[in-house]
Amino acid sequence: MSYSVGQVAGFAGVTVRTLHHYDDIGLLVPGGRSHAGHRRYDEADLDRLQQILFYRELGFPLEDVAALLDDPAADPRAHLRRQHELLTARIERLQKMAAAVEHAMEARKMGINLTPEERFEVFGDKDPDQYAEEAEQRWGGTEAYAESQRRVARYTKDDWKRLQAEVDAWSERYSALVAAGGPATGEAAMDLAEEHRRHIGTWYYDCPHEMHRCLGEMYVSDERFKAFYDAMHPGLAEHLREAILANAARHTG
């Protein structure tokens, strides 16, 4: 079985021009030619191309790839073992970086300022998974946590802008209510608490009133959440908790 340059390009997700270049520099010379002189690639050529693309993905220059693959003492299995080790190390590194980015996104959403060490710890010796572990410990076993992770993973930049615009508008109205001395058990405060609950349900996970009660308590007991809400207006965190409890009672009897 042999394949044309176009077929191989399709299999490997590279351009025909790239394969021509690999042939020109002797990195991947096809094992055969058609009667018309066209390149034909066999199974051994596909194996070599896979090795080339693995090393290229890992950042190796073409000349280093050629030296590695053409080493007469090299065992093909040793190449695979080496590539597996390198890819595994890269995956672990990227997972740590992704965890740090998620933490930064969550912190910005909550209004928490990261320290310089937290911003760059992914590049040092510290473990950014400590933040992911905290979230897992608090909510990891819940369907709400899993659903939130699924949803936010699909959000685009425009989605985040719309989400933040809703938060800003709600914050402005709730701050004005507290500043005006509106009671937490009043109709306006309860309506804003209900809007808060629905916002969570729309963007993150289903939030029944009982869960919303728990969140309200956390907004006061967790200093980071309390600081976030109190930054809108002093005392807003406790006011919101009372509004959430009153709203839940209103809907659940």
ZIDAPE-V974156 format. One line per field, one symbol per residue. ss: DSSP state (2 for helix, 1 for strand, 0 for the rest). phi: phi as a letter, one per 20 degrees, with the letter a starting at -180 (. if undefined). A space follows every 50 residues. Layout:
ss->???
phi->???
//
This chain:
ss->00112222222200022222222200000001100000111022222222 22222220000222222220000002222222222222222222222222 22222222220000022222222000002222222222200022222222 22220022222222222222222222222000000022222222222222 22200000222222222222202222222222000222222222222222 220
phi->.ccfffffgfgemdegfffffffgenfbegfbcffenefcddfffffffg fgfffffenffgfffffffeffefegffffffffffffffffffffffff fffffffffeneeefgfffdffedefdffffffffffecgeeffffffff fffefegfffffgfffffffgfffgffffenfffefgffffffffgffff ffdcafcfffffgffgfffefeffffffffffagnfffffgfffffffff edm
//
